[in-house]
Amino acid sequence: MPLIDLVLLKARLGELAGRFDVDALDECDSTSSELMRRADRGAPAGSVVVADRQSAGRGRRGRQWLSAPEASLTFSLLWRFTGPLSRLSGLSLAVGVALARGLESLGAQGVGLKWPNDVLLDQDGRQAKLAGVLVELASDRRGTQAIIGIGLNLLPPAEELPFPAAGLSQACYRLPERHAVLAALLCELAETLERFAGDGFGGLKADWQQRHVWQGQQVQLLDEAASPVLGTCLGADDDGALLLETAAGVERILAGDVSLRPAGSTLGGRPA
């Protein structure tokens, strides 16, 4: 039996239970891949696939997302928008805002956001990855569909990783029950995505900037195809692009990984 009981989840969702069509699986290749196949067959907006195990979980830029059933929560949400793809710039940042709000509603403290798609946890000034977001977009006759994949660590990962990682248990006095976590995140996602559909990322930018962990700090932009770029992080613009103040002026960055550059450190290393 999957760890998510749909009857318990429906009770947690309350009045919003009718907004979502949730399916809980023991295992699949990837919740996003599974949901994409269902979307191709006409699955409605609000469809959710949550899985205890993923054999091919995906992260950004082809990275693998590792998860353990008891220690993590991995799910994907299908949402549809009217209009062209260009209207959805900044969507991954908006999703980050929803996740942060949802976790904070459960009592989590120290939650922050990193451009463009990570939720971090402050551990005595050291940022550790708490959750990741992968948004995949496609257009069809009904408009634009977004498959929003989310992986959240409930407990600190036991395996050794190339970057600091944390669990929700470290952000809360007591780890919330997983149905409460999933319900809180889905409710915040519904509210935030509706707001995003009307106002774009510009309507959520202030909330994102408030939680942006590198705001006003020296960072380096790491790109596998280019040398690192150093500058002061000014946050994001209304389209979700990163604003980086460099020696050449303010640059608008549309893709890349941002890594904090501590005083006295050398260039290179892995993004946080």
Buried (B, 14 or more C-beta within 10 A) or exposed (E): EBBBEBEBBBEBBEEBBEBBBBBBBEEBBBBBBBBBEBBEEEBEBBBBBBBBBBEEBBBBEEEEBBBBBEBBBBBBBBBBBEEEBEBBBBBBBBBBBBBBBBBBBBEBEBBBBBBBBBBBBBBEEEBBBBBBBBBBEEEEEEBBBBBBBBBBBBBBBEEEEEEBBBBBBBBBEEBBEBBBBBBBBBBBBBBBBEBBBEEBBBBBBEBBBEBBBBBEEBBBBBEEEEEBBBBBBBBBBBBBBBBBBEEEEEBEBEEBBBBBBEEEEEEEBEBB
